[in-house]
Amino acid sequence: MDSGLLMLVALFAGFYGAVVGVGGATILIPALTLLFKVDIRYAIAASLLSVVATSSVSASHFLKKEIANLRLAVLLETGTVVGALLGFYISTRIHSSTLFILFAGFLLLSSFVMLRAKSASLATSNHPWSVRLAMSTYYQGPQGERVDYMIESLPFAVMMMFFSGVAAALLGAGAILAILIMDLVVKLPFKVSAATSSIMTGVAAAAASAAFVVHGDVRPEIVAPVTIGIIAGSYLGARAMVKMPVALLRKVFVVALILLSIRMGARGFGL
């Protein structure tokens, strides 16, 4: 296995994951399984550990720039962590081909999220929890302008985040579902969703990766170059995301996601 090429792929995965908030696993797991022929369980374990690194790097930058909503992340994380533990339990009891098929569907869901994120409606009222916990705030736009926003449907969002945790452990990538929930249920601006998701996925990945370590699915020869590359990529991506218009990048990448989903689905069905 070419560690240099693996590190380069991880760098791109980390960059893109930080820019659009979907997590590097969207790219990393298909690359490891299809390009490097890595067992999907090892790929998921490496992805989870790399997500912890990505989250640590990008989250600090998003918090410094006051884009991520830390109070909201802490509340929603209560559902995510519980789901992550259940997801690992399920992953140890299903066949690898099923994981390929599930991930193919997950990539199609990613495409849907990316296509609709720009046109999603924003919250028009504050949920009582948001008022009591002082969650509604603002972030700075590309030109430094103040952009205020509100937060809706928090109880339902916490419940739905349980499934995001399941996806994080089962497929090594729960950020897409987390963004979908914050986009459709909580109705946050996309940049706030992406930045807040970066914090949350790191916590869920840490919970799930510990279980994979105990189960013996972590391979240092894979994790080491992946972690180095994804840390560098997420650092660059987090800095770029603050000022970068992501709409075009998202649309271009949707095509790649659809093609990858077809390829991984075909492999799951043995084609």
C-alpha positions in Angstrom: 0.0 0.0 0.0 1.4 3.4 -1.1 1.4 5.5 2.1 2.2 8.7 0.2 -0.8 8.3 -2.1 -3.0 7.3 0.8 -1.9 10.5 2.7 -2.7 12.6 -0.4 -6.2 11.1 -0.7 -6.7 11.7 3.0 -5.6 15.3 2.6 -8.2 15.9 0.0 -10.9 14.1 2.1 -10.0 16.3 5.1 -10.1 19.5 3.0 -13.5 18.8 1.4 -15.0 17.4 4.6 -14.1 20.6 6.5 -15.4 22.9 3.7 -18.8 21.4 3.4 -19.1 19.8 6.8 -19.8 16.3 5.6 -16.7 14.7 7.2 -13.8 13.1 5.3 -15.4 9.7 5.4 -17.6 10.5 2.5 -14.4 10.3 0.3 -12.1 8.3 2.5 -14.1 5.1 2.9 -14.8 4.6 -0.9 -11.1 5.5 -1.6 -9.8 2.9 0.9 -12.2 0.1 -0.2 -12.2 0.7 -4.0 -8.8 2.2 -4.7 -6.7 0.5 -2.0 -8.7 -2.7 -1.6 -9.0 -2.3 2.2 -11.6 -4.3 4.1 -14.5 -2.1 4.7 -14.4 -2.7 8.5 -10.8 -1.5 8.6 -11.7 1.5 6.4 -14.6 2.5 8.8 -12.3 2.2 11.8 -9.6 4.3 10.2 -12.2 6.8 9.1 -13.6 7.1 12.6 -10.2 7.9 14.1 -9.4 10.4 11.3 -12.8 12.1 12.0 -11.7 12.7 15.6 -8.6 14.4 14.3 -10.5 16.4 11.7 -13.0 17.5 14.2 -10.3 18.6 16.7 -8.6 20.8 14.1 -11.6 22.3 12.2 -13.8 22.8 15.3 -11.2 25.0 17.0 -11.1 27.3 14.0 -14.9 27.4 13.7 -15.3 28.3 17.4 -12.7 31.0 17.1 -14.5 32.5 14.2 -17.8 32.1 16.1 -19.5 30.0 13.3 -20.2 26.8 15.2 -22.9 26.8 17.9 -21.3 25.0 20.8 -24.4 25.0 23.1 -26.5 23.4 20.3 -23.8 20.8 19.6 -23.7 19.7 23.3 -27.5 19.3 23.4 -27.7 17.4 20.2 -24.7 15.2 21.0 -26.7 13.5 23.8 -28.7 11.6 21.1 -25.7 11.1 18.8 -23.5 9.3 21.4 -26.2 6.8 22.4 -26.8 6.0 18.7 -23.1 5.5 18.1 -22.9 2.8 20.7 -25.8 1.0 19.1 -24.3 1.4 15.6 -21.2 -0.4 16.6 -23.2 -3.3 18.1 -25.0 -3.7 14.8 -21.9 -3.4 12.7 -20.3 -6.4 14.4 -23.3 -8.6 13.4 -23.8 -7.9 9.7 -21.9 -9.0 6.6 -19.4 -6.7 4.8 -21.5 -6.7 1.6 -24.4 -5.3 3.6 -22.1 -2.4 4.7 -21.2 -1.7 1.1 -24.9 -1.5 0.2 -25.7 0.7 3.2 -22.8 3.1 2.4 -24.0 3.3 -1.2 -27.4 4.5 0.0 -25.6 6.8 2.4 -23.7 8.5 -0.5 -27.0 9.0 -2.3 -28.4 10.7 0.8 -25.2 12.9 0.8 -26.0 14.0 -2.7 -29.5 15.0 -1.7 -28.2 17.0 1.3 -25.7 18.9 -0.8 -28.1 19.7 -3.6 -30.8 21.2 -1.3 -28.6 22.8 1.3 -28.4 26.2 -0.5 -32.2 26.5 -0.9 -33.2 25.2 2.6 -35.6 27.5 4.5 -34.3 29.1 7.8 -36.0 29.0 11.2 -38.6 31.8 11.7 -39.1 31.3 15.4 -37.2 30.1 18.5 -38.0 26.9 20.3 -38.4 27.5 24.1 -35.3 25.4 24.8 -33.3 27.7 22.5 -34.5 30.8 24.4 -33.7 29.3 27.9 -30.3 28.0 26.9 -29.4 31.2 24.9 -28.6 29.1 21.8 -29.8 31.5 19.1 -27.0 33.8 18.1 -25.2 35.0 14.9 -22.2 34.4 12.7 -20.1 36.6 10.4 -20.8 36.4 6.7 -18.2 36.4 4.0 -17.9 40.2 4.1 -17.8 40.4 7.9 -21.5 41.2 8.2 -23.6 40.0 11.1 -26.1 37.2 10.2 -28.6 36.4 12.9 -30.5 33.1 13.0 -33.0 31.2 15.2 -33.4 27.5 16.2 -36.5 25.3 15.9 -37.8 21.8 16.9 -35.0 20.9 19.4 -36.7 17.9 21.0 -37.3 16.2 17.7 -33.8 17.1 16.5 -32.3 15.4 19.6 -34.3 12.3 18.9 -33.2 12.2 15.2 -29.6 12.7 16.2 -29.7 9.2 17.6 -29.8 7.9 14.0 -26.9 10.2 13.1 -24.9 8.4 15.8 -25.9 5.0 14.4 -24.7 6.1 11.0 -21.4 7.3 12.5 -20.6 3.9 14.0 -22.2 1.7 11.4 -20.7 3.5 8.3 -18.0 5.6 9.7 -19.8 8.8 8.7 -22.7 10.5 10.4 -22.0 14.1 9.5 -24.3 14.0 6.5 -27.3 12.9 8.5 -26.4 15.5 11.2 -26.4 18.3 8.6 -29.6 17.0 7.2 -31.3 17.2 10.6 -29.9 20.7 11.3 -30.9 21.7 7.8 -34.5 20.4 7.7 -35.4 20.2 11.4 -33.5 22.9 13.3 -33.3 25.0 10.1 -29.9 26.6 10.6 -27.8 28.4 7.9 -25.7 25.9 6.0 -22.3 27.3 7.3 -23.5 27.0 10.9 -24.7 23.5 10.3 -21.4 22.5 8.7 -19.3 24.0 11.5 -21.5 22.6 14.3 -21.5 19.2 12.6 -17.7 19.2 12.7 -17.7 19.4 16.5 -20.5 16.8 16.9 -19.1 14.2 14.6 -15.8 14.2 16.4 -17.5 13.3 19.7 -19.6 10.5 18.1 -16.6 9.2 16.3 -14.5 9.1 19.5 -17.2 7.0 21.2 -17.5 4.6 18.2 -13.8 4.3 17.4 -13.0 3.1 21.0 -15.2 0.1 20.3 -13.5 -0.6 17.0 -10.1 -0.5 18.8 -11.2 -3.1 21.3 -12.6 -5.2 18.5 -9.2 -5.2 16.7 -10.3 -3.4 13.5 -7.7 -0.6 13.7 -4.6 -1.0 11.4 -1.8 1.4 12.2 -0.4 1.2 8.7 -3.7 2.6 7.4 -4.5 5.0 10.3 -1.1 6.7 10.5 -0.9 8.2 6.9 -4.7 8.8 6.9 -4.6 10.8 10.1 -1.6 12.9 9.0 -3.3 13.7 5.6 -6.7 14.4 7.0 -5.4 16.7 9.8 -3.6 18.9 7.2 -6.6 18.8 4.8 -9.1 19.8 7.5 -6.9 22.6 8.7 -6.8 24.1 5.2 -10.4 23.4 4.6 -11.6 25.0 7.8 -9.7 28.2 6.9 -11.1 28.2 3.4 -14.7 27.5 4.4 -15.1 30.8 6.2 -14.7 32.8 3.0 -15.3 30.2 0.3 -18.6 30.0 -1.7 -19.2 26.2 -1.5 -22.3 26.0 -3.8 -20.3 25.2 -6.9 -18.0 22.8 -5.2 -20.9 21.0 -3.7 -22.7 20.6 -7.1 -19.6 19.3 -8.9 -18.9 16.8 -6.1 -22.5 15.5 -6.2 -21.7 13.8 -9.5 -18.8 12.0 -7.9 -20.9 10.9 -5.0 -23.5 9.4 -7.2 -20.9 7.5 -9.2 -19.3 6.2 -6.1 -22.6 5.1 -4.7 -23.3 3.1 -7.8 -19.8 1.5 -7.6 -20.1 0.6 -3.9 -23.6 -0.7 -4.4 -22.5 -2.9 -7.2 -19.6 -4.3 -5.1 -22.1 -5.0 -2.3 -24.2 -7.0 -4.7 -21.1 -8.9 -6.0 -21.2 -7.3 -9.5 
